[in-house]
């Protein structure tokens, strides 16, 4: 849990600095920074996807994950949570949609990726939080950029970060006995596709995509690998 707490501190510090000094930045500069983060996020997503050993596992995970996500209304749930936080803590007013967008974008971006998964497992099993320390630096800079444009919703993404990374750390021993290298590769690849979705939808604003509803793909893709390996035995 040490690495997760460090990650949360980095996001809070970066986000607070973004809120304090973000108003001094020209809108053009903030827009360009967000666009740059979008391009970088998309590039990282593509790099992650290229780790797949069989793209069909990723495709199957995305399709089944989307069905489950739409059924469970994951993104709607995140929006409801963001809206509740906005009403409770953003009493001074402001753009509600902007608050929710900041909450959703930061929550998804900070939680998706191999560093969040591998770093949390490493932290939970051995207490070594080196990977999460690196992720914390990246997330801190991202939070500064996002908060300056998307507002205080970015700060509340630490709630999702705490439950997501903290939960993986607590379950690390069990996960490590189940998830093998091939399953991790497809999980990473599926996460890469979701990162591209975040870049296209929330950061570059090219097309609106309910990326949150694809989150089950992170677990469905490795599950399909496990099923195929079980059948082949």
Long-range contacts (C-beta under 8 A, 24 or more apart in sequence): 1-123, 1-124, 1-166, 1-169, 1-170, 2-123, 2-127, 2-129, 3-119, 3-120, 3-122, 3-123, 3-129, 3-131, 3-132, 3-133, 3-136, 3-165, 3-169, 4-120, 4-123, 4-132, 4-161, 4-162, 4-165, 4-166, 4-169, 6-129, 6-132, 6-133, 6-136, 7-110, 7-132, 7-135, 7-136, 7-139, 7-161, 7-165, 8-158, 8-161, 8-162, 9-136, 10-136, 10-137, 10-139, 10-140, 10-143, 11-106, 11-110, 11-136, 11-139, 11-140, 11-143, 11-154, 11-155, 11-157, 11-158, 11-161, 12-143, 12-155, 12-158, 13-140, 13-143, 14-139, 14-140, 14-141, 14-142, 14-143, 14-144, 14-147, 15-106, 15-143, 15-144, 15-146, 15-147, 15-152, 15-154, 15-155, 16-147, 16-155, 17-144, 17-147, 18-143, 18-144, 18-145, 18-146, 18-147, 18-148, 18-154, 19-147, 19-148, 19-151, 19-152, 19-155, 21-148, 22-147, 22-148, 22-149, 23-148, 25-148, 30-145, 30-148, 30-149, 31-149, 33-145, 33-148, 33-149, 34-145, 34-146, 34-149, 34-203, 35-203, 35-204, 37-142, 37-145, 37-146, 37-203, 38-199, 38-200, 38-202, 38-203, 38-204, 39-199, 39-204, 41-109, 41-195, 41-196, 41-198, 41-199, 41-203, 42-195, 42-196, 42-199, 42-200, 42-204, 44-113, 44-192, 44-195, 45-191, 45-192, 45-193, 45-194, 45-195, 45-196, 45-197, 45-198, 45-199, 46-192, 46-196, 47-192, 48-113, 48-114, 48-188, 48-189, 48-191, 48-192, 48-195, 49-189, 49-192, 49-193, 49-196, 50-189, 50-192, 51-185, 51-188, 51-189, 51-192, 52-185, 52-186, 52-188, 52-189, 53-182, 53-185, 53-186, 54-186, 54-225, 55-189, 57-186, 57-189, 57-221, 57-224, 57-225, 57-228, 58-186, 58-189, 58-190, 58-193, 58-217, 58-221, 60-220, 60-221, 60-224, 61-186, 61-190, 61-216, 61-217, 61-218, 61-220, 61-221, 61-222, 61-223, 61-224, 62-190, 62-193, 62-214, 62-217, 62-221, 64-216, 64-217, 64-220, 65-190, 65-213, 65-214, 65-215, 65-216, 65-217, 65-218, 65-219, 65-220, 65-221, 66-213, 66-214, 66-216, 66-217, 68-216, 68-220, 69-210, 69-212, 69-213, 69-214, 69-215, 69-216, 70-210, 70-213, 72-213, 72-216, 73-213, 74-212, 74-213, 74-215, 74-216, 75-104, 75-210, 75-211, 75-212, 75-213, 78-103, 78-104, 78-107, 78-160, 78-212, 79-104, 82-153, 82-156, 85-153, 85-156, 86-153, 89-152, 89-156, 90-152, 94-151, 95-151, 98-150, 98-151, 98-153, 99-150, 99-151, 99-152, 99-153, 100-153, 101-150, 101-153, 101-202, 102-146, 102-147, 102-150, 102-151, 102-152, 102-153, 102-154, 102-157, 103-153, 103-154, 103-156, 103-157, 104-153, 104-202, 104-212, 105-146, 105-150, 105-154, 105-198, 105-202, 105-203, 106-142, 106-143, 106-146, 106-150, 106-153, 106-154, 106-157, 107-157, 107-160, 107-161, 108-194, 108-198, 108-202, 108-211, 108-212, 108-215, 109-142, 109-195, 109-198, 110-139, 110-142, 110-157, 110-160, 110-161, 111-160, 111-161, 111-164, 111-165, 112-191, 112-194, 112-195, 112-198, 112-215, 112-218, 113-188, 113-191, 113-195, 114-184, 114-188, 114-191, 116-164, 116-165, 116-168, 117-168, 117-184, 117-187, 117-188, 117-191, 118-184, 119-165, 120-165, 120-166, 120-168, 120-169, 120-172, 121-168, 121-169, 121-172, 121-175, 121-176, 122-172, 123-169, 123-172, 124-168, 124-169, 124-170, 124-171, 124-172, 124-173, 125-172, 125-173, 125-176, 132-165, 178-226, 179-222, 182-225, 182-229, 183-222, 183-223, 183-225, 183-226, 184-222, 186-221, 186-222, 186-224, 186-225, 187-218, 187-219, 187-221, 187-222, 189-221, 190-217, 190-218, 190-220, 190-221, 191-218, 193-217, 194-218
